[in-house]
Amino acid sequence: MGAVVSCISGVIRTIGRVIMSIINGIGGIIMAIVNGIVTCLDIVVGFLTCNTCGGRRRRSGGGMRRSRGHHHTTSTI
């Protein structure tokens, strides 16, 4: 009798894991779509404002930066 209960318990646990995996997959797809829309809107707003918003320029972190006390620039990675 204990083996039957254990088997049924395992099946129910597996079904629960499958359902949660499906829900997590759907959530990941929705997040990817929303992030894509936000990125597209960011590009459009950046284009319309010449990449300035609120008087600040956006920096991606890959620009050139002048180091202190030296007369050359170094690239940040």
C-alpha distances in whole Angstrom, upper triangle without the diagonal:
4,5,5,6,9,10,11,12,14,16,17,18,20,21,23,25,26,27,29,30,32,33,35,36,38,39,41,43,44,45,47,49,50,51,53,55,56,57,59,60,61,63,65,66,67,69,71,72,72,69,71,69,71,73,71,70,67,66,64,64,66,69,72,73,76,75,78,81,81,82,80,76,73,70,67,64
4,5,5,6,9,10,10,12,14,15,16,18,20,21,22,24,26,27,28,30,32,33,34,36,37,39,41,42,43,45,47,48,49,51,53,53,55,57,58,59,61,63,64,65,67,69,69,70,67,68,67,68,71,68,68,64,63,61,61,63,66,69,70,73,72,74,77,77,79,76,73,70,67,64,60
4,5,5,6,9,10,10,12,14,15,16,18,20,21,22,24,26,27,29,30,31,33,35,36,37,39,41,42,43,45,46,47,49,51,52,53,55,57,58,59,61,62,63,65,67,68,69,66,67,66,67,70,67,66,63,62,59,60,61,65,68,68,71,71,73,76,76,78,75,72,68,65,62,59
4,5,5,6,8,10,11,12,14,15,17,18,20,21,23,24,26,27,29,30,32,33,35,36,38,39,41,42,44,45,46,48,50,51,52,54,56,57,59,60,61,62,65,66,67,68,65,67,65,67,69,67,66,63,62,59,60,61,65,68,69,72,72,74,77,77,78,76,72,69,66,63,59
4,5,5,6,9,10,11,12,14,15,16,18,20,21,22,24,26,27,28,30,32,33,34,36,38,39,41,42,43,45,47,48,49,51,53,54,55,57,59,59,61,63,64,65,66,63,64,63,64,67,64,64,61,60,57,58,60,63,66,67,70,70,72,75,75,77,74,71,67,64,61,58
4,6,5,6,9,10,10,12,14,15,16,18,20,21,22,24,26,27,28,30,31,33,35,36,37,39,41,42,43,45,47,47,49,51,52,53,55,57,58,59,61,63,63,64,61,62,61,62,65,62,62,58,58,55,55,57,61,63,64,67,67,69,72,72,74,71,68,64,61,58,55
4,5,5,6,9,10,11,12,14,15,17,19,20,21,23,25,26,27,29,30,31,33,35,36,37,39,41,42,43,45,46,48,50,51,52,54,56,57,58,60,62,62,63,60,62,60,62,65,62,61,58,57,54,55,56,60,63,64,67,67,69,73,72,74,71,67,64,61,58,54
4,5,5,6,9,10,11,12,14,15,17,18,20,21,23,24,26,27,29,30,32,33,35,36,38,39,41,42,44,45,46,48,50,51,53,54,55,57,59,60,61,62,59,61,59,61,63,61,61,57,57,54,55,56,60,63,64,67,67,69,73,72,74,71,68,64,61,58,55
4,5,5,6,9,10,11,12,14,15,17,18,20,21,22,24,26,27,28,30,32,33,35,36,37,39,41,42,43,45,47,48,49,51,53,54,55,57,58,59,60,57,58,57,58,61,59,58,55,54,52,52,54,57,60,61,64,64,66,70,70,71,68,65,62,59,55,52
4,5,5,6,9,10,11,12,14,15,16,18,20,21,22,24,26,27,29,30,31,33,35,36,37,39,41,42,43,45,47,47,49,51,52,53,55,57,58,58,55,57,55,57,60,57,56,53,52,49,50,52,55,58,59,62,62,64,68,67,69,66,63,59,56,53,50
4,5,5,6,9,10,11,12,14,15,17,18,20,21,23,24,26,27,29,30,32,33,35,36,38,39,41,42,44,45,46,48,50,51,52,54,56,57,58,55,56,55,57,59,57,56,53,52,49,50,52,55,58,59,63,63,65,69,68,69,67,63,60,57,54,50
4,5,5,6,9,10,11,12,14,15,17,18,20,21,23,24,26,27,29,30,32,33,35,36,38,39,41,42,44,45,47,48,49,51,53,54,55,56,53,55,53,55,57,55,55,51,51,48,49,51,54,58,59,62,62,64,68,68,69,66,62,59,56,53,50
4,5,5,6,9,10,11,12,14,15,16,18,20,21,22,24,26,27,29,30,32,33,35,36,37,39,41,42,43,45,47,48,49,51,52,53,54,51,53,51,52,55,53,52,49,48,46,46,48,52,55,55,59,59,61,64,64,66,63,59,56,53,50,47
4,5,5,6,9,10,10,12,14,15,16,18,20,21,23,24,26,27,29,30,31,33,35,36,37,39,41,42,43,45,46,47,49,51,52,53,50,52,50,52,54,52,51,48,47,44,45,47,50,53,54,58,58,60,64,63,64,61,58,55,52,49,45
4,5,5,6,9,10,11,12,14,15,17,18,20,21,23,24,26,27,29,30,32,33,35,36,38,39,40,42,44,45,46,48,50,51,52,49,51,49,51,54,52,51,47,47,44,46,47,51,54,55,58,59,61,65,64,65,62,59,56,52,49,46
4,5,5,6,9,10,11,12,14,15,16,18,20,21,22,24,26,27,28,30,32,33,34,36,38,39,41,42,43,44,47,48,49,50,47,49,47,48,51,49,49,45,45,42,44,45,49,52,53,56,57,59,62,62,63,60,57,54,51,47,44
4,5,5,6,9,10,10,12,14,15,16,18,20,21,22,24,26,27,28,30,31,32,35,36,37,39,41,42,42,45,46,47,48,45,47,45,47,49,47,46,43,43,40,41,42,46,49,50,53,54,56,59,59,60,57,54,51,47,44,41
4,5,5,6,9,10,11,12,14,15,17,18,20,21,23,24,26,27,29,30,31,33,35,36,38,39,41,42,44,45,46,47,44,46,45,47,49,47,46,43,43,40,41,42,46,49,50,54,54,57,60,60,61,58,54,51,48,45,41
4,5,5,6,9,10,11,12,14,15,17,18,20,21,23,24,26,27,29,30,32,33,35,36,38,39,40,42,44,45,46,43,45,43,45,48,46,45,42,42,39,41,42,46,49,50,54,54,57,60,60,61,58,54,51,48,45,42
4,5,5,6,8,10,10,12,14,15,16,18,20,21,22,24,26,27,28,30,31,32,34,36,37,38,40,42,43,44,41,42,41,43,45,43,42,39,39,36,38,39,43,46,47,51,51,54,57,57,58,55,51,48,45,42,39
4,5,5,6,9,10,10,12,14,15,16,18,20,21,22,24,26,27,29,30,31,33,35,36,37,39,41,42,42,40,41,40,42,44,42,41,38,37,35,36,37,41,44,45,49,49,52,56,55,56,53,49,46,43,40,37
4,5,5,6,9,10,11,12,14,15,17,18,20,21,23,24,26,27,29,30,32,33,35,36,38,39,41,41,39,41,39,42,44,42,41,38,38,35,37,38,41,45,46,50,51,53,57,56,57,54,50,47,44,41,38
4,5,5,6,9,10,11,12,14,15,17,18,20,21,22,24,26,27,28,30,32,33,34,36,38,39,40,37,39,37,39,42,40,39,36,36,34,35,37,40,44,45,49,49,52,56,55,56,53,49,47,43,40,37
4,5,5,6,9,10,10,12,14,15,16,18,20,21,22,24,26,26,28,30,31,32,34,36,37,38,35,37,35,37,40,37,37,33,33,31,32,34,37,41,42,45,46,49,52,52,52,50,46,43,40,37,34
4,5,5,6,9,10,11,12,14,15,17,19,20,21,23,25,26,27,29,30,31,33,35,36,37,34,36,35,37,40,37,36,33,33,30,32,33,36,40,41,45,46,49,52,52,52,49,45,43,39,36,33
4,5,5,6,9,10,11,12,14,15,17,18,20,21,23,24,26,27,29,30,32,33,35,36,33,35,34,36,39,37,36,33,33,31,33,34,37,41,42,46,47,50,53,53,53,50,46,44,40,38,35
4,5,5,6,9,10,11,12,14,15,16,18,20,21,22,24,26,27,28,30,32,33,34,31,33,31,33,36,34,33,30,30,28,30,32,35,38,40,43,44,47,51,50,51,48,44,41,38,35,33
4,5,5,6,9,10,10,12,14,15,16,18,20,21,22,24,26,26,28,30,31,32,29,31,30,32,35,32,31,28,28,25,27,29,32,36,37,41,42,44,48,47,48,45,41,38,35,32,29
4,5,5,6,9,10,11,13,14,15,17,19,20,21,23,24,26,27,29,30,31,29,31,30,32,35,33,32,28,29,26,28,30,33,36,38,42,43,46,49,49,49,46,42,39,36,33,31
4,5,5,6,9,10,11,12,14,15,17,18,20,21,23,24,26,27,28,30,27,29,28,30,33,31,30,27,28,26,28,30,33,36,38,42,43,46,49,49,49,46,42,40,36,34,31
4,5,5,6,8,10,10,12,14,15,16,18,20,21,22,24,26,27,28,25,27,25,27,30,28,27,24,25,23,25,27,29,33,34,38,39,42,46,45,45,43,39,37,33,30,28
4,6,5,6,9,10,10,12,14,15,16,18,20,21,22,24,26,26,24,26,25,28,30,28,26,23,24,21,24,25,28,31,33,37,38,41,45,44,44,41,37,35,31,29,26
4,5,5,6,9,10,11,12,14,15,17,18,20,21,23,24,25,23,25,24,27,30,28,27,24,25,22,25,27,29,33,35,38,40,43,47,46,46,43,39,37,33,31,29
4,5,5,6,9,10,11,12,14,15,16,18,20,21,22,24,21,23,22,24,27,25,25,22,23,21,24,26,28,32,33,37,39,41,45,44,44,42,38,36,33,30,28
4,5,5,6,9,10,10,12,14,15,16,18,20,21,22,19,21,20,22,25,23,22,19,20,18,20,22,24,28,30,34,35,38,42,41,41,38,34,32,29,26,24
4,5,5,6,9,10,11,12,14,15,17,18,20,21,18,21,20,23,25,24,22,19,20,18,21,22,24,28,30,34,36,39,42,41,41,38,34,33,29,27,25
4,5,5,6,9,10,11,12,14,15,17,18,19,18,20,19,22,24,23,22,19,21,19,23,24,26,30,32,35,37,40,44,43,42,40,36,34,31,29,27
4,5,5,6,9,10,10,12,14,15,16,18,15,17,16,18,21,20,19,16,18,17,20,22,24,27,29,32,34,37,41,40,40,37,33,32,29,27,25
4,5,5,6,9,10,10,12,14,15,16,13,16,15,18,20,19,17,14,16,14,17,19,21,24,26,30,32,35,38,37,37,34,31,29,26,24,22
4,5,5,6,9,10,11,12,14,15,13,16,16,19,21,20,18,16,18,16,20,21,22,26,28,32,34,37,40,39,39,36,32,31,28,26,25
4,5,5,6,8,10,11,12,14,12,14,13,17,19,18,17,15,18,17,21,22,23,27,29,32,34,37,40,40,39,37,33,32,29,27,26
4,5,5,6,8,10,10,12,9,11,11,14,16,15,14,11,14,13,17,19,19,23,25,28,31,33,37,36,35,33,29,28,25,24,23
4,6,5,6,9,10,10,9,11,12,16,17,16,14,12,14,13,17,18,19,22,24,28,30,33,37,35,34,32,28,28,24,23,23
4,5,5,6,9,10,9,12,12,16,17,17,15,14,17,17,21,21,22,25,27,30,33,36,39,38,37,35,31,31,28,27,26
4,5,5,6,8,8,9,9,12,14,14,13,12,15,16,20,21,21,24,26,29,32,34,37,37,36,34,30,30,27,26,26
4,6,5,6,4,7,8,11,12,12,10,9,12,13,17,18,17,21,22,25,28,31,34,33,32,30,27,26,24,23,23
4,6,5,6,9,11,14,15,14,13,12,15,15,19,19,19,22,24,27,30,33,36,35,33,31,28,28,25,25,25
4,6,8,9,10,13,14,15,14,14,17,18,22,22,22,25,26,29,32,35,38,37,35,33,30,30,28,28,28
4,5,5,7,10,10,11,10,11,15,17,20,21,20,22,24,26,30,32,35,34,32,31,28,28,26,26,26
4,6,8,12,11,11,9,10,13,15,18,18,17,19,21,24,27,29,32,31,30,28,25,25,23,23,24
4,7,10,10,9,6,7,10,11,15,15,15,17,19,22,25,27,30,29,28,26,23,23,21,20,21
4,7,6,6,5,7,10,13,16,17,16,18,19,22,25,27,30,29,28,27,24,24,22,21,23
4,5,6,7,8,12,14,17,19,18,21,21,24,27,28,31,31,31,29,26,26,24,23,24
4,6,8,10,14,17,19,21,20,22,22,24,27,28,31,32,31,30,27,28,26,25,26
4,7,10,13,16,18,20,18,20,20,21,24,25,28,29,28,27,24,25,24,23,25
4,6,9,13,14,17,15,17,17,19,21,23,26,26,26,25,22,22,21,20,21
4,6,10,12,13,12,14,14,17,20,22,25,25,24,22,19,20,18,17,19
4,7,9,11,11,13,14,17,20,22,26,25,25,23,19,19,17,15,16
4,5,8,7,10,11,15,17,20,23,22,22,20,16,15,13,11,13
4,6,7,11,12,16,18,21,24,23,23,21,17,15,12,10,10
4,6,9,10,13,15,18,21,20,21,18,14,12,9,7,7
4,7,9,13,15,18,21,20,19,16,13,10,7,6,6
4,7,10,13,16,19,17,17,14,10,9,6,7,9
4,7,10,13,16,14,13,10,6,6,5,7,10
4,6,10,12,11,11,9,6,6,6,7,11
4,7,9,8,8,7,5,6,9,10,14
4,7,6,8,7,6,7,10,11,14
4,6,8,9,10,11,14,14,18
4,7,9,11,12,16,17,21
4,6,8,10,14,16,19
4,7,10,14,16,19
4,7,10,13,16
4,7,10,13
4,6,10
4,6
4
